[in-house]
Amino acid sequence: MTGTLDAPAEELELQSSDLGVHTGLTGFGDAWLAGTAEGRLRYTERDGFLFVSAVVPPSVRYAEAVRALYIELFALTKRAGYPTICRLWHYLGDINGPTVDGLEVYRDFCVGRALAFEEVPAAMPPASAVGSAHEGVTVCLLATRTGRLTTIENPTQVPAYRYPAEHGPKPPSFSRAGYLDRPEGGMLFLSGTASITGHRTAHPGDLDGQLDVTFSTIASVVHGRNLARHGIRAHYGLGDFDRVTAYVRHAADLAAVDAACRVAFGTRTVVRLHRANLCRSELLVEVEGVIS
């Protein structure tokens, strides 16, 4: 299945329906569409999970509005009794374009997100941030009432929250993956993963090279050796993913990315593709997924 991320309703329904596959939240997407509104936050609860969404309207800059929204999200999860945020998704209009101050929209967004984590210190959960044809910033959050989330980094990459200043005034605030340990069984949430080695883009302009690095990086993140470094007793390979979503910058590359993903992840994994701009202008593809 392919599509373009062109409206918040489509994006939110996409992610909530995806979650139904992995968490047993049958009909979760429909429940969200009929969920509770609290100010600008919309949310629904199901089987120990809380799914929240909100939109920051189009603006000439976003840092302060994103910071304020994150503070609202933190407060809601605490008030509602879902203390563990296990996944975040972000959809940014004109993600690679400039704000009125000349700062790239994605980097401006990262400033606001980082300020929120500084104000309310918390573990940085796995996350994705991709472009949308819709203006503004849409944020989706998944939190859980039970279970413990262990955030996971990758030995081949600098932690995103430690990126040097060449990547923006504030580094991105997320972990490479997160393992949710709960009585019903463990779940691994993979952040949006792209062709980045250390903190720099590998193979700019080379789709095949970027796919190779992306798949290798994902394998490294979920391998038992890496998980053991984080105190997690589990071991996974690419074929263990229930579902992956690939975001592809150029529509002409969709078929090639689809074919590569199906070879890399195998027949067990459901593969979805969407045409979307990415957080670095030189990145051509980004992949996220869940193992349950």
Salt bridges, closest charged atoms under 4 A:
ASP18 OD1 - ARG243 NH1 2.90
ASP18 OD1 - ARG272 NH1 2.78
GLU38 OE2 - ARG79 NH2 2.21
GLU45 OE1 - ARG145 NH2 3.39
GLU64 OE2 - ARG67 NH2 2.69
GLU72 OE2 - ARG40 NH2 2.73
ASP101 OD2 - ARG61 NE 2.79
GLU104 OE1 - ARG107 NE 3.75
GLU118 OE2 - LYS170 NZ 2.70
GLU119 OE1 - ARG67 NH1 2.73
GLU166 OE2 - HIS167 NE2 3.96
GLU166 OE1 - ARG200 NH2 3.21
GLU184 OE1 - ARG182 NH1 3.92
ASP242 OD1 - ARG268 NH2 3.21
ASP258 OD1 - ARG262 NE 2.82
GLU288 OE1 - ARG87 NH2 3.30
